[in-house]
Each structure stands twice: as structure tokens, then as C-alpha cells.
Amino acid sequence: MSITLQSPPSSALSFSSTFSPQGRNLTLLSTLHFNSRRSSFPLIRSSSSSIDAGWITELDSVSSFSEIVPDTVIFDDFERFPPTAATVSSSLLLGICSLPDTIFRNAVDMALADSSCCKLENSELRLSCFSNKALVNVGGDLAKLVPGRVSTEVDARLAYDTHGIIRKVHDLLRLYNEIDVPPERLLFKIPSTWQGIEASRLLESEGIQTHLTFVYSFAQAAAAAEAGASVIQIFVGRLRDWARNHSGDPEIEAALKRGEDPGLALVTKAYNYIHKYGHKSKLMAAAVRNKQDLFSLVGVDYIIAPLKVLQSLKESVTAPDEKYSFVRRLSPQSASMYNFSEEELTKLDQLSLASAMGPASVELLAAGLEGYVNQAKRVEDLFAKIWPPPNV
């Protein structure tokens, strides 16, 4: 997704700021997320006279069933599409460091000047400490900008180490506590390996909220729900892309045989499983590519939508006397009538999860992990080059 980091014209942060000393915008990858409740920002609404006359936008219609989250944190777009919450990640840190004057740069500089990190003689431990502090400092700044939760990426190099993930989350949580960000404002973003799902289960039992990502199969989604993950994220478009260029995945082949899009089918099935069996997890649909994707997911807890899709929804209105109306595709009522096979309801362990994950989920999970690992390494390499800062 796109994110533009700009410095406001004064020391006060402004959602609508467009000032940049260098006259440049920075684009990088990140993700915006969801609120534990409905956003306290005003809902996205059209102000045209047609709305005053009783017409309703498509955005109004779908927003009455799902929380629609703008896939951006560009300041220029905050007023049009106010974000509800945010994610802090290695890719975001890389972007912050690529410009010397952004609103988050001080958070990174303060991390590199942290005395507890600086005194570590082991260079790997010192760089890891800097990364943790930088993530938390930026996360703390984001928590001041959005009303919802801030999701913090957990080092993907720990994806197959349950206890390593738990230790990392405890470390991050301790750092957040030091800057007075309460745990209810936080999520911790963990890859959906078996070890990650198990870490989620143990952390949730402590009251620590987790966000499981890279879910590309029903087996992963079911295991994540059974673990009690607070948020489960499915990338709709990535499954579709895989299906266009590959074959041989039984779950995808079954969806295509039914005439269904594999990404949309997975979200539907996971939603029905969560709601039919009373799991607490909230489901997020990401990598939504167009309005039809969004209409097909109406009723899912959270939908991350590109700005071009949101703008189109906002500009499309329907007269009050027209018969066409949006139908909620996903609901607890429809979930209660969905039938699962005995095999799908079998409690999974590590071996059964591995055998139930088809080639699509295996390959997409591996690709996602590789990307996250590379970004984390790039952050540490960059910190090694720029440390110590001039004032240390």
C-alpha cells in the first residue's frame, strides 16, 4: 500500500498537512488495519446535495455492514478517508529512514540513542534492540494519531520459534508500557505458521492481543480461530493471482469448480467457521482489488480497500426509490446454516496442519516470510551504517 510521510508546517501533527521541506513524497509498503470497536473518526460520507435529498452512497451501504479501512496513511487523505488504526513494520522504518525530515524520524533517532541498547557489546543484540525500540517509538507516535489499535510486526525470523515469538512480544509490550501505550491499544502481528499460531494461543491466554497474517488456507484460518487470535488476515487478491498462474491446489481447484474466486471463497468459509462455532476472532479481508470484491465480502468484520475503490464507492449514489440494494453476503445467520465436513472440523496439530495446507498456502506463506525477513535485515543493516547518530 502507499504511505506518504511528510513533515507538518508546525510542531503539531496535522492530518491534512501537505508541506514537505524537500517537496518530495515517500512511497513504501505498509498496512492499515482495524479498530477493536467502530472507529471514533467520523464515518466516510459524501457531502453532496444528492445525499441531502435522500440518496445514499455505495460506501454508506457497505459501511453499514463492514468496517471499511482505507489502505493509506497519506496525510492528504486523512480527511477524506480517516484511518482507524495502523501497523508499524520494518518496511515503515525503512521508509522513515529514507527521508531525513519526517514526523516519525525523531522516533527512530531516539531509538538509536537509547542508552540500554548502546551499551550492548554484541552487535547483533544491539541492532535488534535498536529495531525493537524504533518499532515501539513509531508505534507510540501512531497511537497518538489514530483511535484504534496499533499492530506491531513481530520479527519473521522467529516464525518457526514459538517461544522466541512470545519473548519478542513480551519485550515489545514492555517497551510500549515504558512509553505509556496501554496493551488494549496494541496488536502483535505474527505469521500463521504452526509455531506462530501456537504463540498466538499462549499470548491470547495472557490477555495479549494477536494479529495472525499470511493466512492462505482454511486449515490455517481454522487453527487461528481455535487459538483465539484477535484478528485473522486473509489476502484475497494474492490467492487469485496464484490461481491464475498455478494449478494443483485442492482447495483452490474446488473453489474454481464451484465457479467461485478462491480468495473470496476462503474469506467466506473462514467467516462462517468463526461465527458458526462462536470463536472470538475478527476476520480481515486484505488485498481487495475492486468494488466487486468488496461487494462480495459485505458483512465481513474488516475490509482493507484501496483509495481508488473507496473514491468510486463514495461517488456512486442510489436514489431512495430504486429497488437495488446491497445484500449482506456474510452474517452470523448465514454462517449458522453453513455445513462443514467432519474432516474440516477435526482439531489440527502441527502435522495435520502441514498436510492440510496446499501448495498455494505453502508457497505464499514462504514468500511472505521471505519478504518480511529481508526487510528486517535491511533495517538492521541500515541502523549499523547510521549508528551512532551525530548527537551520541
C-alpha positions as CSV (number, residue, x, y, z in Angstrom):
1,M,0.0,0.0,0.0
2,S,1.0,3.6,-0.3
3,I,2.1,5.8,2.6
4,T,3.4,9.3,2.4
5,L,5.5,10.6,5.2
6,Q,5.6,14.4,5.4
7,S,6.6,17.0,8.0
8,P,3.8,19.3,9.1
9,P,4.3,23.1,8.9
10,S,4.4,23.3,12.7
11,S,5.3,21.1,15.6
12,A,1.7,20.0,15.9
13,L,0.8,17.0,13.8
14,S,-1.8,17.6,11.3
15,F,-3.8,15.1,9.3
16,S,-4.3,17.5,6.4
17,S,-0.7,18.7,6.2
18,T,0.8,18.8,2.7
19,F,4.1,20.5,3.5
20,S,7.3,18.8,2.7
21,P,10.6,20.6,3.1
22,Q,12.2,18.7,0.2
23,G,9.0,18.8,-1.8
24,R,9.1,15.1,-2.1
25,N,6.7,12.3,-1.1
26,L,7.8,8.9,0.1
27,T,6.1,5.8,-1.1
28,L,6.6,2.4,0.7
29,L,4.7,-0.7,1.8
30,S,2.7,-0.8,5.0
31,T,-0.8,-1.8,6.1
32,L,-3.6,0.0,7.8
33,H,-5.9,-2.0,10.0
34,F,-9.0,-2.1,12.1
35,N,-10.5,-0.9,15.3
36,S,-11.5,-3.1,18.2
37,R,-14.8,-1.2,18.0
38,R,-16.2,1.1,15.4
39,S,-13.9,4.0,14.6
40,S,-14.3,7.1,16.6
41,F,-13.4,9.1,13.5
42,P,-16.4,10.3,11.6
43,L,-17.6,7.7,9.1
44,I,-16.7,8.4,5.5
45,R,-19.7,10.2,4.0
46,S,-20.5,12.2,0.8
47,S,-21.5,15.8,1.3
48,S,-23.2,16.3,-2.0
49,S,-26.7,17.8,-2.2
50,S,-28.0,14.5,-3.6
51,I,-27.2,12.8,-0.3
52,D,-29.2,15.5,1.5
53,A,-32.1,14.7,-0.8
54,G,-32.2,11.2,0.5
55,W,-29.8,9.4,-1.9
56,I,-27.2,7.1,-0.3
57,T,-23.7,6.3,-1.5
58,E,-22.5,2.8,-2.1
59,L,-19.9,3.5,0.6
60,D,-22.7,4.2,3.1
61,S,-24.4,1.0,2.2
62,V,-21.4,-1.3,2.6
63,S,-20.1,0.6,5.7
64,S,-23.3,-0.3,7.5
65,F,-22.3,-4.0,7.4
66,S,-18.5,-4.0,7.5
67,E,-15.8,-1.6,8.7
68,I,-14.1,-0.3,5.6
69,V,-10.5,0.7,6.2
70,P,-8.6,2.9,3.8
71,D,-5.4,1.4,2.5
72,T,-3.3,4.5,3.1
73,V,-1.8,6.9,5.7
74,I,-1.2,9.7,3.3
75,F,-1.9,12.9,5.3
76,D,-3.7,14.4,2.3
77,D,-6.2,11.6,2.5
78,F,-6.9,11.6,6.3
79,E,-9.9,14.0,6.0
80,R,-11.4,12.2,3.0
81,F,-10.7,8.7,4.3
82,P,-9.8,8.8,8.0
83,P,-7.8,5.7,9.1
84,T,-9.0,3.8,12.2
85,A,-5.6,2.2,13.2
86,A,-2.2,1.4,11.8
87,T,0.6,-1.1,11.5
88,V,4.3,-0.4,12.3
89,S,6.7,-2.6,10.4
90,S,10.2,-2.9,9.1
91,S,9.1,-1.5,5.7
92,L,7.8,1.5,7.5
93,L,11.1,2.0,9.3
94,L,12.9,1.8,6.0
95,G,10.7,4.5,4.6
96,I,11.2,6.8,7.6
97,C,14.9,6.5,7.3
98,S,15.0,7.3,3.6
99,L,14.0,10.9,4.3
100,P,15.8,13.0,6.9
101,D,12.8,15.1,7.8
102,T,9.6,13.2,8.6
103,I,7.3,13.4,11.5
104,F,8.5,9.9,12.7
105,R,12.2,10.4,12.2
106,N,12.7,11.6,15.7
107,A,11.2,8.4,17.0
108,V,13.9,6.4,15.1
109,D,16.7,8.8,16.2
110,M,15.7,8.4,19.8
111,A,15.8,4.6,19.4
112,L,19.4,4.8,18.1
113,A,20.3,7.0,21.0
114,D,18.8,4.6,23.6
115,S,21.4,4.0,26.3
116,S,20.2,0.5,27.1
117,C,20.8,-0.5,23.5
118,C,24.1,1.4,23.0
119,K,25.8,-0.3,25.9
120,L,25.3,-3.8,24.4
121,E,28.7,-5.1,23.2
122,N,27.2,-7.8,20.9
123,S,26.4,-6.0,17.6
124,E,23.5,-8.4,16.7
125,L,21.9,-7.8,20.1
126,R,22.5,-4.1,19.8
127,L,20.9,-3.9,16.4
128,S,17.9,-6.0,17.5
129,C,17.5,-3.7,20.5
130,F,17.5,-0.6,18.2
131,S,14.9,-2.2,15.9
132,N,12.6,-3.0,18.8
133,K,12.9,0.5,20.2
134,A,12.3,2.0,16.8
135,L,9.2,-0.1,16.1
136,V,7.8,0.9,19.5
137,N,8.7,4.5,19.3
138,V,7.0,4.8,15.9
139,G,4.1,2.7,17.2
140,G,3.7,5.1,20.1
141,D,3.5,8.1,17.7
142,L,0.9,6.3,15.6
143,A,-1.2,5.5,18.7
144,K,-1.5,9.3,19.1
145,L,-2.7,9.7,15.6
146,V,-5.4,7.0,15.3
147,P,-8.2,6.0,17.7
148,G,-7.9,2.3,17.2
149,R,-5.2,-0.3,17.7
150,V,-1.6,-0.3,16.5
151,S,-0.4,-3.6,15.2
152,T,3.4,-4.2,15.6
153,E,5.1,-6.6,13.3
154,V,7.0,-9.4,15.1
155,D,10.3,-10.4,13.5
156,A,9.6,-13.0,10.8
157,R,12.9,-14.7,11.5
158,L,11.1,-16.1,14.6
159,A,8.2,-17.5,12.6
160,Y,9.1,-21.1,13.4
161,D,10.0,-20.5,17.1
162,T,7.0,-20.3,19.4
163,H,8.9,-19.3,22.5
164,G,11.0,-16.8,20.5
165,I,7.9,-15.1,19.3
166,I,6.5,-15.0,22.8
167,R,9.7,-13.5,24.2
168,K,9.8,-10.9,21.4
169,V,6.1,-9.9,22.1
170,H,6.8,-9.6,25.8
171,D,9.9,-7.4,25.0
172,L,7.8,-5.1,22.7
173,L,5.0,-5.0,25.3
174,R,7.4,-3.9,28.0
175,L,8.8,-1.1,25.8
176,Y,5.3,0.1,25.0
177,N,4.5,0.1,28.7
178,E,7.5,2.4,29.3
179,I,6.0,5.0,26.9
180,D,2.5,4.6,28.4
181,V,0.8,2.9,25.5
182,P,-1.8,0.6,27.1
183,P,-2.0,-3.1,26.0
184,E,-5.6,-2.7,24.8
185,R,-4.3,-0.3,22.1
186,L,-2.0,-3.0,20.8
187,L,-1.9,-6.0,18.5
188,F,1.1,-8.1,17.6
189,K,1.4,-9.2,14.0
190,I,2.5,-12.9,13.8
191,P,2.9,-15.1,10.7
192,S,0.5,-18.0,10.6
193,T,3.0,-20.9,10.8
194,W,2.1,-23.6,13.3
195,Q,4.5,-22.1,15.7
196,G,3.1,-18.6,15.2
197,I,-0.5,-19.9,15.7
198,E,0.6,-21.7,18.9
199,A,2.3,-18.5,20.1
200,S,-0.9,-16.6,19.4
201,R,-2.8,-19.2,21.6
202,L,-0.4,-18.7,24.5
203,L,-0.3,-14.9,24.2
204,E,-4.1,-14.6,24.0
205,S,-4.4,-16.7,27.2
206,E,-2.3,-14.0,28.8
207,G,-4.7,-11.3,27.5
208,I,-2.2,-10.1,24.8
209,Q,-4.0,-9.4,21.5
210,T,-2.6,-11.0,18.4
211,H,-3.0,-10.5,14.7
212,L,-2.3,-13.5,12.5
213,T,-1.3,-12.8,9.0
214,F,-0.3,-14.8,5.8
215,V,-3.4,-17.0,6.1
216,Y,-3.9,-18.6,2.7
217,S,-5.8,-21.8,3.6
218,F,-8.9,-22.9,5.5
219,A,-6.7,-25.1,7.8
220,Q,-4.7,-22.0,8.8
221,A,-7.8,-19.9,9.4
222,A,-9.5,-22.7,11.5
223,A,-6.3,-23.2,13.6
224,A,-6.0,-19.4,14.1
225,A,-9.6,-19.2,15.2
226,E,-9.2,-22.2,17.6
227,A,-6.1,-20.4,19.0
228,G,-8.3,-17.4,19.8
229,A,-6.4,-14.9,17.6
230,S,-7.9,-11.4,17.9
231,V,-7.6,-10.7,14.2
232,I,-7.1,-13.1,11.2
233,Q,-6.0,-11.6,8.0
234,I,-6.6,-13.2,4.5
235,F,-5.1,-11.7,1.3
236,V,-7.9,-12.1,-1.2
237,G,-6.0,-10.9,-4.3
238,R,-2.9,-12.9,-3.7
239,L,-4.8,-16.2,-3.8
240,R,-6.4,-15.1,-7.0
241,D,-3.0,-14.3,-8.5
242,W,-1.6,-17.6,-7.5
243,A,-4.6,-19.4,-9.1
244,R,-4.1,-17.6,-12.4
245,N,-0.6,-18.9,-12.7
246,H,-0.6,-22.2,-10.9
247,S,-2.6,-25.4,-10.5
248,G,-2.7,-28.4,-8.3
249,D,-4.1,-26.9,-5.0
250,P,-7.1,-29.0,-4.0
251,E,-8.8,-26.1,-2.1
252,I,-8.4,-23.7,-4.9
253,E,-9.4,-26.3,-7.5
254,A,-12.6,-27.0,-5.5
255,A,-13.5,-23.3,-5.4
256,L,-12.9,-22.9,-9.1
257,K,-15.0,-25.9,-9.9
258,R,-17.9,-24.3,-7.9
259,G,-17.4,-21.1,-10.0
260,E,-16.0,-19.2,-7.1
261,D,-13.0,-16.9,-6.7
262,P,-10.6,-18.8,-4.4
263,G,-9.7,-15.7,-2.2
264,L,-13.4,-14.7,-1.7
265,A,-14.3,-18.4,-1.1
266,L,-11.7,-18.6,1.7
267,V,-12.9,-15.5,3.4
268,T,-16.5,-16.7,3.3
269,K,-15.6,-20.1,4.7
270,A,-13.4,-18.7,7.4
271,Y,-16.1,-16.2,8.4
272,N,-18.7,-18.9,8.6
273,Y,-16.4,-21.1,10.7
274,I,-15.6,-18.3,13.1
275,H,-19.3,-17.3,13.6
276,K,-20.9,-20.7,13.5
277,Y,-18.7,-22.1,16.3
278,G,-18.5,-18.9,18.4
279,H,-14.9,-18.0,18.1
280,K,-13.9,-14.5,19.2
281,S,-11.6,-13.8,16.2
282,K,-12.4,-10.9,13.8
283,L,-11.7,-11.6,10.2
284,M,-10.0,-9.1,7.9
285,A,-10.1,-9.2,4.1
286,A,-7.0,-7.6,2.6
287,A,-5.7,-7.2,-1.0
288,V,-9.2,-6.3,-2.2
289,R,-8.7,-5.3,-5.8
290,N,-12.0,-3.8,-6.9
291,K,-15.6,-2.9,-6.0
292,Q,-17.0,-6.3,-6.9
293,D,-14.5,-7.9,-4.4
294,L,-15.8,-5.6,-1.8
295,F,-19.5,-6.2,-2.6
296,S,-18.9,-10.0,-2.4
297,L,-17.5,-9.5,1.2
298,V,-20.1,-7.3,2.6
299,G,-20.6,-8.4,6.3
300,V,-17.0,-9.5,7.0
301,D,-15.6,-7.7,10.0
302,Y,-12.9,-5.6,8.3
303,I,-12.1,-4.8,4.6
304,I,-8.9,-3.0,3.7
305,A,-9.7,-1.2,0.4
306,P,-7.6,0.8,-2.0
307,L,-8.3,4.5,-2.2
308,K,-9.5,4.3,-5.8
309,V,-12.1,1.8,-4.8
310,L,-13.2,3.9,-1.8
311,Q,-13.4,7.0,-4.0
312,S,-15.6,5.2,-6.5
313,L,-17.9,3.9,-3.8
314,K,-18.1,7.4,-2.3
315,E,-19.0,9.0,-5.7
316,S,-21.7,6.3,-6.6
317,V,-25.2,7.1,-5.3
318,T,-28.5,5.4,-5.4
319,A,-31.9,7.1,-5.4
320,P,-34.1,6.1,-2.5
321,D,-36.9,4.8,-4.8
322,E,-34.6,2.4,-6.7
323,K,-35.1,-1.2,-5.9
324,Y,-31.5,-2.1,-6.0
325,S,-30.0,-2.5,-2.5
326,F,-26.9,-4.1,-1.1
327,V,-27.2,-7.6,0.3
328,R,-25.2,-8.6,3.3
329,R,-23.3,-11.6,1.9
330,L,-21.8,-12.7,5.3
331,S,-23.7,-12.8,8.5
332,P,-23.9,-14.9,11.7
333,Q,-27.3,-16.1,10.5
334,S,-25.9,-17.4,7.2
335,A,-22.9,-18.8,9.0
336,S,-25.1,-20.9,11.2
337,M,-26.5,-22.7,8.1
338,Y,-23.1,-23.5,6.6
339,N,-22.2,-27.2,6.6
340,F,-18.7,-28.3,7.4
341,S,-17.4,-31.8,6.8
342,E,-16.1,-33.9,9.6
343,E,-12.6,-33.6,8.2
344,E,-12.8,-29.8,8.3
345,L,-13.9,-29.9,12.0
346,T,-11.0,-32.2,13.0
347,K,-8.8,-30.5,15.6
348,L,-5.4,-29.7,14.0
349,D,-2.0,-30.4,15.3
350,Q,1.3,-29.5,13.7
351,L,1.4,-32.5,11.3
352,S,-2.3,-32.3,10.3
353,L,-2.0,-28.6,9.6
354,A,1.1,-29.2,7.4
355,S,-0.7,-31.9,5.4
356,A,-3.9,-29.7,5.1
357,M,-2.0,-26.7,3.7
358,G,-2.0,-27.0,-0.1
359,P,0.8,-25.7,-2.4
360,A,-0.8,-22.2,-2.6
361,S,-0.7,-21.5,1.1
362,V,2.8,-23.1,1.5
363,E,4.3,-21.0,-1.3
364,L,2.5,-17.8,-0.4
365,L,3.4,-18.1,3.3
366,A,7.1,-18.8,2.3
367,A,7.1,-15.7,0.0
368,G,5.6,-13.5,2.7
369,L,8.1,-14.6,5.3
370,E,11.0,-14.1,2.9
371,G,9.8,-10.5,2.2
372,Y,9.5,-9.7,5.9
373,V,12.8,-11.3,6.8
374,N,14.6,-9.3,4.0
375,Q,13.0,-6.1,5.3
376,A,14.1,-6.8,8.9
377,K,17.7,-7.4,7.7
378,R,17.7,-4.2,5.7
379,V,16.6,-2.2,8.7
380,E,19.4,-3.7,10.8
381,D,22.0,-3.1,8.0
382,L,20.8,0.5,7.8
383,F,21.0,1.0,11.5
384,A,24.5,-0.4,11.5
385,K,25.5,2.3,9.0
386,I,23.9,5.3,10.6
387,W,24.7,4.4,14.2
388,P,25.8,6.3,16.2
389,P,23.7,9.4,15.4
390,P,25.6,12.7,15.4
391,N,24.4,13.6,18.9
392,V,25.5,10.4,20.5
